[in-house]
Amino acid sequence: MEKFIGVARRWYQKAVDSNDSFDQFISIWISFNAIYGRRDGSEFRKIKSIINEFNSDTITSILAYEEVRYFYTISPPIQFLNMDLEIEDTADAQNKLNRNINRSPKIALENLMYILNKVRNNLFHGDKRIERARDVDIVKNAYPIVKEIVKSYLRLDYRLEPINNGSVSATDNSIENILTDKIDTLKEQISNLTNHYSTLPKDHKHPVSILLDRINMQANGIEPGFTTPQQLEAIQQNLLKLYEQNKPDVLKDTEEVFNFVNNRMREVIDNGCTEEDVNKFYNEYIELQRKYLDKGYDLKFIFSG
């Protein structure tokens, strides 16, 4: 499943990189398809299974988009071919969307996605024209809604979208400035987090106590004038091993993220922020965000600024 989540993220990035409404919608739907495609049932049953995983706040947030109104007021309704190759339209789904948007938001979202799925089918099957104003308006209004659904499922934040919302230039100094500012901001925020370390019990399992364990050193044979480099290295490795075994999770997490910001981001800057490096860094950044979202961190707080 993680493989297809990675595909979804890459197509999401391609969507937000594009300036063309059709390219945006096609890319974001492919991203969405990567999320629901391996589920059981018909295509729309798969889509509904995604909606069922959203909480009420997420559903309300999606339905708050001004583009939603476009789809329950569009006239004439969107036409499509049913399984019997008969022409139907979205009038009934539009009415249900409008009727339930406040009364039963989940039902409203299901009907909205029914309409957008018909938009997708018409486009992918060649029944949308890039030169027709109505078709342009339809995909232009559909894109932000599907984008929000994908973003909500992947638990992405708007600040994670590609810098400059487009291609990255290897000579663009603004990229270096943005990354440098981000390093300073994140260093300050991570530094502030260390204030919480004082709440850790200062007993023999505290990282400081482990690293300053004089008894441990003496028990391992340290003696001024007689200790060899090999003996001291063995003592060092034992202390570091004990440290790693007893290090609190908050310290492990902070060290990993700090090293990523302090070393990995600096590496990209020092290499001149090439397009390849920045894109690779961005994907690593998303992966790290995903890891710590899964661990329960509120990244909107940690990575604000």
Summary of the structure (lengths in Angstrom):
residues: 305
radius of gyration: 26.4
end to end distance: 32.1
largest distance: 94.1
contacts: 828
relative contact order: 0.09
helix: 71%
strand: 2%
